[in-house]
Amino acid sequence: MRKLRIFLCCWSETKTISKAKELEEAGYIVAFESFDGGLVYKTIKTTPSDVVVIDLDEKPSHGRETARAIRSNKSTREIPIIFVGGDEENKLKTAERIPNSAFTSWSSIKSILTKF
């Protein structure tokens, strides 16, 4: 069975490393970025992931813009995007701007990833 390749975007280096480690320990291949959404887009464009996971707890506008860039390109628009965390207001804004994405909590991320 092929391992799922995840690109993880959190805007806190400490959180990114912690969450990447948890996902790797669960058997996933994880690439990540915690500073530059443009770098996320460039990396995914050249080395596509199976799923992109974007944290909405910090800098949700950065997460939305990163997702918008991914969805705007023909070669990356079909990659599933999962948003994690965030308050209700930011989830609603994100759902309006980035249709066909999934939302979950950090405690449920592994169960949603089994669907991919």
C-alpha beads as a LAMMPS data file, in Angstrom:
LAMMPS data file: protein, C-alpha beads

116 atoms
115 bonds

1 atom types
1 bond types

-500.0 500.0 xlo xhi
-500.0 500.0 ylo yhi
-500.0 500.0 zlo zhi

Masses

1 110.0

Atoms # bond

1 1 1 0.000 0.000 0.000
2 1 1 1.346 3.407 -1.009
3 1 1 1.731 5.965 1.758
4 1 1 -0.307 9.144 1.479
5 1 1 1.780 12.249 0.746
6 1 1 0.617 15.243 2.776
7 1 1 1.701 18.860 2.508
8 1 1 1.130 20.546 5.864
9 1 1 0.798 24.325 6.203
10 1 1 0.804 25.831 9.675
11 1 1 1.934 29.351 10.413
12 1 1 3.781 28.430 13.601
13 1 1 7.081 26.597 13.237
14 1 1 6.696 24.805 16.564
15 1 1 3.189 23.612 15.758
16 1 1 4.184 22.610 12.225
17 1 1 7.021 20.416 13.436
18 1 1 4.842 18.858 16.141
19 1 1 1.931 18.102 13.794
20 1 1 4.241 16.832 11.028
21 1 1 5.838 14.439 13.512
22 1 1 2.413 13.147 14.624
23 1 1 1.374 12.531 11.023
24 1 1 4.674 10.823 10.160
25 1 1 4.304 8.568 13.196
26 1 1 0.840 7.651 11.881
27 1 1 2.477 6.458 8.653
28 1 1 2.130 9.444 6.322
29 1 1 4.817 11.113 4.228
30 1 1 4.802 14.772 5.262
31 1 1 6.324 17.865 3.702
32 1 1 5.635 21.167 5.408
33 1 1 6.023 24.924 5.439
34 1 1 5.395 27.395 8.243
35 1 1 6.416 30.772 6.820
36 1 1 5.740 31.284 3.121
37 1 1 2.469 30.412 1.398
38 1 1 4.042 31.201 -1.975
39 1 1 6.651 28.526 -1.322
40 1 1 3.864 26.072 -0.504
41 1 1 2.270 26.732 -3.873
42 1 1 5.566 26.443 -5.782
43 1 1 6.477 23.204 -4.016
44 1 1 3.093 21.603 -4.607
45 1 1 3.188 22.653 -8.254
46 1 1 6.530 20.927 -8.829
47 1 1 6.090 18.011 -6.410
48 1 1 2.368 17.376 -5.994
49 1 1 1.035 15.980 -2.747
50 1 1 -1.991 13.727 -2.393
51 1 1 -3.595 16.088 0.140
52 1 1 -2.892 19.588 1.446
53 1 1 -3.638 20.241 5.129
54 1 1 -3.902 23.915 6.131
55 1 1 -4.163 25.131 9.719
56 1 1 -6.770 27.859 10.329
57 1 1 -5.868 28.504 13.971
58 1 1 -3.268 31.146 13.128
59 1 1 -3.278 33.550 10.189
60 1 1 -6.386 32.105 8.525
61 1 1 -6.135 34.651 5.702
62 1 1 -2.710 33.186 4.810
63 1 1 -4.273 29.740 4.677
64 1 1 -7.100 30.914 2.436
65 1 1 -4.709 32.673 0.075
66 1 1 -2.471 29.608 -0.116
67 1 1 -5.500 27.438 -0.910
68 1 1 -6.731 29.953 -3.494
69 1 1 -3.366 29.800 -5.273
70 1 1 -3.444 25.992 -5.267
71 1 1 -6.979 25.967 -6.682
72 1 1 -6.208 28.611 -9.318
73 1 1 -3.709 26.437 -11.192
74 1 1 -4.876 23.705 -13.556
75 1 1 -2.143 21.291 -12.438
76 1 1 -2.961 21.598 -8.716
77 1 1 -6.674 22.442 -8.546
78 1 1 -7.798 18.840 -8.035
79 1 1 -5.596 18.227 -4.974
80 1 1 -7.884 17.855 -1.936
81 1 1 -7.519 20.571 0.686
82 1 1 -8.356 19.956 4.332
83 1 1 -8.589 22.909 6.714
84 1 1 -7.937 22.171 10.373
85 1 1 -8.988 24.172 13.412
86 1 1 -10.079 27.787 13.254
87 1 1 -13.068 29.569 14.706
88 1 1 -16.534 29.427 13.141
89 1 1 -16.221 32.826 11.432
90 1 1 -13.017 31.844 9.661
91 1 1 -14.395 28.438 8.713
92 1 1 -17.412 30.127 7.080
93 1 1 -15.219 32.637 5.199
94 1 1 -12.961 29.836 4.052
95 1 1 -15.844 27.606 2.927
96 1 1 -17.237 30.504 0.836
97 1 1 -13.900 31.287 -0.812
98 1 1 -12.517 27.758 -1.179
99 1 1 -15.415 25.504 -2.168
100 1 1 -15.064 21.724 -2.189
101 1 1 -12.683 21.630 0.736
102 1 1 -12.970 19.683 3.956
103 1 1 -12.891 20.916 7.539
104 1 1 -11.856 19.034 10.652
105 1 1 -10.164 19.374 14.026
106 1 1 -6.645 18.307 14.918
107 1 1 -8.085 15.510 17.035
108 1 1 -9.932 14.121 13.975
109 1 1 -7.345 14.726 11.246
110 1 1 -6.152 11.123 11.067
111 1 1 -9.659 9.764 10.584
112 1 1 -10.420 12.150 7.701
113 1 1 -7.091 11.323 6.049
114 1 1 -8.115 7.657 5.812
115 1 1 -10.621 8.725 3.131
116 1 1 -7.845 9.652 0.697

Bonds

1 1 1 2
2 1 2 3
3 1 3 4
4 1 4 5
5 1 5 6
6 1 6 7
7 1 7 8
8 1 8 9
9 1 9 10
10 1 10 11
11 1 11 12
12 1 12 13
13 1 13 14
14 1 14 15
15 1 15 16
16 1 16 17
17 1 17 18
18 1 18 19
19 1 19 20
20 1 20 21
21 1 21 22
22 1 22 23
23 1 23 24
24 1 24 25
25 1 25 26
26 1 26 27
27 1 27 28
28 1 28 29
29 1 29 30
30 1 30 31
31 1 31 32
32 1 32 33
33 1 33 34
34 1 34 35
35 1 35 36
36 1 36 37
37 1 37 38
38 1 38 39
39 1 39 40
40 1 40 41
41 1 41 42
42 1 42 43
43 1 43 44
44 1 44 45
45 1 45 46
46 1 46 47
47 1 47 48
48 1 48 49
49 1 49 50
50 1 50 51
51 1 51 52
52 1 52 53
53 1 53 54
54 1 54 55
55 1 55 56
56 1 56 57
57 1 57 58
58 1 58 59
59 1 59 60
60 1 60 61
61 1 61 62
62 1 62 63
63 1 63 64
64 1 64 65
65 1 65 66
66 1 66 67
67 1 67 68
68 1 68 69
69 1 69 70
70 1 70 71
71 1 71 72
72 1 72 73
73 1 73 74
74 1 74 75
75 1 75 76
76 1 76 77
77 1 77 78
78 1 78 79
79 1 79 80
80 1 80 81
81 1 81 82
82 1 82 83
83 1 83 84
84 1 84 85
85 1 85 86
86 1 86 87
87 1 87 88
88 1 88 89
89 1 89 90
90 1 90 91
91 1 91 92
92 1 92 93
93 1 93 94
94 1 94 95
95 1 95 96
96 1 96 97
97 1 97 98
98 1 98 99
99 1 99 100
100 1 100 101
101 1 101 102
102 1 102 103
103 1 103 104
104 1 104 105
105 1 105 106
106 1 106 107
107 1 107 108
108 1 108 109
109 1 109 110
110 1 110 111
111 1 111 112
112 1 112 113
113 1 113 114
114 1 114 115
115 1 115 116
